[in-house]
Each structure stands twice: as structure tokens, then as C-alpha cells.
Amino acid sequence: MSARVYAEGGGDGQLDDTLFREAWSAFFQAGGLGGRMPSVVRGGGREQTFDLFCTAICNPRRGVLPLLLVDSEDPLKASDSVWQHLQIRDGWEKPAGAEEDQAFLMVQVMETWFLADNEMLKRYFGHELRENHLKKWPKLEAVSKATVLQALAKATAGCGKPYSKGRVSYELLKRLSPAEVESKCPHAKALLERLRTL
């Protein structure tokens, strides 16, 4: 059994598609999934990503497990499952044939994962990084999307290549330590552990 991850994001164009897949492959490789590497499909927008996942569920392929990976956008209630969160926030119903462990979240956004690996940010952005904007939040997944994006913007404002979606975000994902992310982001750990069971 191999996984196919339908991941939110990716921008437009062939270059973005290549960089997106390379970055995710590097992250999963570093996460110890070399022998069980999932294929990653660039979903684009949030709704488009969900539609692609639903299509894959409705048209199953032998030996391929479709997984959905999107930003939570908002905090999760402790009592809510991933599918409950997506139903409440987006109105998405778990498609018939999908299991509870086929949907995963980047809580609250992918950039949260970058804040989990402060050493990587220092290596990438260098001495111009304003580390005082990167607080030591005790529960990183509880930090709002707006706060996360603002922290990255302020911390990298004086850098030669400040943070932005696209090429910079792919370069960060490629260098990200899955171990650091797992230790601070329980939902990221759940994704990696599910992939390791395949």
C-alpha cells in the first residue's frame, strides 16, 4: 500500500508544481519515509484540494491510499476530530468510503511548521533574521494563523529574501526538520505516524 497525499497549496504553473513536489518529497524523506514515500498531488486552493481527494475516494485505485492534507485555518476544539472540524468550518462531509484517518491538518497553517524549527530559520535567513519576533509559544498549534504569518513577516522583513509563499516557502519546507515539527505539532506527528504504518 502506498499513499497519495492531496495537499493544499502550490501556486500556479509547472515550476511551482515541480518545486512543490520536490519540497514535500524532501520533507517526507527526512521524516524517515524513504521506503514508503507518498506521492504528493498539488491541490491548489482549499476547495479544489478537497474535490481532488473526493474524486480519488470515489475512484479507488488498488494499492493506493488517498490522504487529504489542508490547513485547519482555525483552532481545533479538543473534542473535535479532523472531519468534525472540516464539517464545522468548511461544511465538508467525510465522503463515503473514506476513513477517519484519511484527513490530516496543518494546524493552524503550514507556516506554523516553520516556526517549529527555529534553527532552520536561522540557517536560511541568516544574521538578518529578527529572532525577537519568533516567540517560544508553549503550544504552537494554538497560535492563530494571523499571528504566525505576522511573526514570519516581521522576523524576515529585513532579510535579503523575506518570507513569501511560493519559492521561499518551498525552500523552507525542503530544509525543515520533521523531528522538530513532530515534537511541537501533534497533528503533523499524526500524519507522519500514519504514513509510517503503510
C-alpha positions, 0 to 999 in steps of 0.5 A: 500500500502506498499513499497519495497525499492531496495537499493544499497549496502550490501556486500556479504553473509547472515550476511551482508544481515541480518545486512543490513536489520536490519540497514535500518529497524532501520533507517526507524523506527526512521524516524517515519515509524513504521506503514508503514515500507518498506521492504528493498531488498539488491541490491548489486552493482549499476547495479544489484540494478537497474535490481532488481527494473526493474524486480519488475516494470515489475512484479507488485505485488498488494499492493506493491510499488517498490522504487529504492534507489542508490547513485547519485555518482555525483552532481545533476544539479538543473534542473535535476530530479532523472531519468534525472540524472540516464539517464545522468550518468548511461544511465538508462531509467525510465522503463515503468510503473514506476513513477517519484517518484519511484527513490530516491538518496543518494546524493552524497553517503550514507556516506554523511548521516553520516556526517549529524549527527555529534553527532552520530559520536561522540557517536560511535567513541568516544574521538578518533574521529578527529572532525577537519576533519568533516567540517560544509559544508553549503550544504552537498549534494554538497560535492563530494563523494571523499571528504566525504569518505576522511573526514570519513577516516581521522576523524576515522583513529585513532579510535579503529574501523575506518570507513569501509563499511560493519559492521561499516557502518551498525552500523552507519546507525542503530544509525543515526538520520533521523531528522538530515539527513532530515534537511541537505539532501533534497533528503533523506527528499524526500524519507522519505516524500514519504514513509510517504504518503503510 
